[in-house]
Amino acid sequence: MASKRLKQPTIASLIKGRRESGNPEQQKKALKREAFQKFLESRGLPCCEHLIENTEPPAPDILYKAPSGYIAFELFEVCSPNIAAAQLYDGVSKYIPAWDTYEETLRKKLKKLYASDYPIELLAYTRGMTVSPDDVIIENMLIYIHSANVRFSKVWLMGERFKPYLLYPMQ
């Protein structure tokens, strides 16, 4: 008699499970908050729950009580929608065409006006669902940042292995 192998959860099944459970807007806020906490940890900043507040538009996504004062953060995920929506069967993925859509999202974020009494920073982050490596994402984001009237005090990319890159202002 053959023994049954337990299936390991796949990224797609975890994403699908998250989508099926609860309000999509609440899930999106939770994912952004999780990414933001990893961003703070990677920079050695305090990330206690009471220091992070989710906000509603037209304010940026998060208000953070930093040691130096309040900072508002707008966040977006750099991802390929097809990878994020992929269905995996028996641990083998079907072929899917994939591309990243962050450039359009970045253009929209750079043009949008946000309401805040505090400095606003933009944080783009990856969660393993991108086609492009960090260096390509950085290069492409810099093209848009340098051709725009940037209203953010800082623009960050938190890439692979949660490494934060400061893209604006240039050091």
C-alpha positions as CSV (number, residue, x, y, z in Angstrom):
1,M,0.0,0.0,0.0
2,A,1.4,3.3,-1.1
3,S,1.7,6.0,1.5
4,K,0.1,9.4,0.9
5,R,2.3,12.4,0.6
6,L,1.2,15.5,2.4
7,K,1.1,18.5,0.1
8,Q,3.0,21.5,1.1
9,P,1.1,24.8,0.8
10,T,2.1,26.8,-2.2
11,I,2.3,30.5,-2.5
12,A,-0.7,30.6,-4.7
13,S,-2.8,28.5,-2.3
14,L,-1.8,30.8,0.6
15,I,-2.8,33.8,-1.5
16,K,-6.1,32.2,-2.5
17,G,-6.8,31.3,1.1
18,R,-6.2,34.9,2.2
19,R,-8.5,36.1,-0.6
20,E,-11.3,33.8,0.4
21,S,-11.2,34.7,4.0
22,G,-12.6,38.1,4.9
23,N,-12.8,41.5,3.4
24,P,-10.3,42.2,0.5
25,E,-9.7,45.8,1.7
26,Q,-8.9,44.5,5.2
27,Q,-6.6,41.9,3.8
28,K,-4.8,44.5,1.7
29,K,-4.4,46.7,4.8
30,A,-3.0,43.8,6.8
31,L,-0.5,42.9,4.0
32,K,0.7,46.5,3.9
33,R,1.0,46.7,7.6
34,E,3.0,43.4,7.6
35,A,5.3,44.8,4.9
36,F,5.7,48.0,6.8
37,Q,6.7,46.2,10.0
38,K,9.3,44.2,8.1
39,F,10.6,47.5,6.6
40,L,10.9,49.0,10.1
41,E,12.7,45.9,11.4
42,S,15.1,45.9,8.5
43,R,16.0,49.5,9.3
44,G,16.4,48.8,13.1
45,L,13.4,51.1,14.0
46,P,10.9,50.3,16.7
47,C,7.8,48.6,15.3
48,C,5.4,48.1,18.2
49,E,1.7,48.0,17.3
50,H,0.9,51.3,19.1
51,L,3.4,53.2,16.9
52,I,1.7,52.2,13.6
53,E,-1.8,53.4,12.7
54,N,-3.7,52.5,9.5
55,T,-5.4,55.5,8.0
56,E,-8.0,56.2,5.4
57,P,-7.8,58.1,2.1
58,P,-7.0,60.8,1.2
59,A,-4.4,60.3,3.9
60,P,-1.5,57.9,3.1
61,D,-1.8,54.2,4.2
62,I,0.0,54.4,7.5
63,L,0.9,57.0,10.1
64,Y,4.1,56.0,12.1
65,K,5.3,57.5,15.3
66,A,9.0,57.5,14.7
67,P,11.6,58.4,17.3
68,S,12.0,61.7,15.4
69,G,8.2,62.4,15.1
70,Y,5.3,61.4,13.0
71,I,5.8,60.2,9.4
72,A,3.1,59.2,7.0
73,F,3.7,56.3,4.5
74,E,2.0,55.4,1.3
75,L,2.7,51.8,0.3
76,F,2.4,49.7,-2.8
77,E,3.4,46.2,-3.8
78,V,5.7,45.6,-6.7
79,C,4.3,42.4,-8.3
80,S,3.2,40.5,-11.4
81,P,-0.6,40.2,-11.2
82,N,-0.4,36.9,-13.1
83,I,2.0,35.4,-10.7
84,A,-0.1,36.5,-7.7
85,A,-3.2,35.0,-9.3
86,A,-1.6,31.8,-10.5
87,Q,-3.1,28.5,-9.5
88,L,-0.6,25.7,-8.8
89,Y,-1.6,22.1,-9.1
90,D,0.2,19.3,-7.4
91,G,3.2,21.6,-6.8
92,V,3.6,22.2,-10.6
93,S,2.6,25.6,-12.0
94,K,0.9,26.0,-15.4
95,Y,2.6,28.3,-17.8
96,I,1.6,31.9,-17.4
97,P,2.8,35.0,-19.1
98,A,4.1,37.3,-16.4
99,W,5.1,40.9,-16.2
100,D,5.4,43.5,-13.4
101,T,3.0,46.4,-13.3
102,Y,4.8,48.7,-10.8
103,E,5.7,51.4,-13.3
104,E,2.1,52.4,-13.8
105,T,1.3,52.3,-10.1
106,L,4.4,54.4,-9.3
107,R,3.4,57.0,-11.9
108,K,-0.1,57.2,-10.2
109,K,1.4,57.5,-6.7
110,L,3.8,60.2,-7.8
111,K,0.9,62.3,-9.3
112,K,-1.6,61.8,-6.5
113,L,-2.1,64.4,-3.7
114,Y,-2.3,63.1,-0.2
115,A,-3.7,64.8,2.9
116,S,-1.3,64.8,5.9
117,D,0.2,67.2,8.4
118,Y,3.4,65.1,8.4
119,P,6.1,64.3,6.0
120,I,5.1,61.6,3.6
121,E,7.3,58.8,2.4
122,L,6.6,56.2,-0.4
123,L,7.4,52.6,0.2
124,A,7.3,50.1,-2.6
125,Y,7.8,46.5,-1.5
126,T,8.1,43.0,-3.0
127,R,6.8,39.7,-1.6
128,G,8.3,37.3,-4.0
129,M,5.8,37.7,-6.8
130,T,7.9,39.8,-9.2
131,V,9.5,39.0,-12.6
132,S,12.2,41.6,-12.3
133,P,15.1,41.5,-9.9
134,D,15.7,44.4,-7.5
135,D,18.4,46.1,-9.7
136,V,16.0,46.3,-12.6
137,I,13.1,47.5,-10.5
138,I,15.4,50.2,-9.0
139,E,16.7,51.3,-12.4
140,N,13.1,51.6,-13.7
141,M,11.8,53.4,-10.7
142,L,14.6,55.9,-10.8
143,I,13.7,56.9,-14.3
144,Y,10.1,57.8,-13.2
145,I,11.3,59.5,-10.0
146,H,13.8,61.7,-11.8
147,S,11.2,62.7,-14.4
148,A,8.5,63.6,-11.9
149,N,7.8,66.4,-9.4
150,V,8.3,64.2,-6.4
151,R,6.1,65.2,-3.4
152,F,7.3,62.5,-1.1
153,S,10.1,63.4,1.3
154,K,11.6,59.9,0.6
155,V,11.0,57.0,-1.8
156,W,12.0,53.5,-0.7
157,L,12.0,50.1,-2.3
158,M,12.1,47.1,0.1
159,G,13.2,44.4,-2.2
160,E,14.4,40.8,-2.0
161,R,15.3,39.5,1.5
162,F,13.7,42.7,2.9
163,K,16.6,44.9,2.0
164,P,15.5,48.6,2.0
165,Y,16.9,50.9,-0.8
166,L,16.5,54.7,-0.5
167,L,15.7,55.9,-4.0
168,Y,14.9,59.5,-3.3
169,P,16.5,61.7,-2.4
170,M,19.7,60.3,-3.8
171,Q,22.5,59.9,-1.3
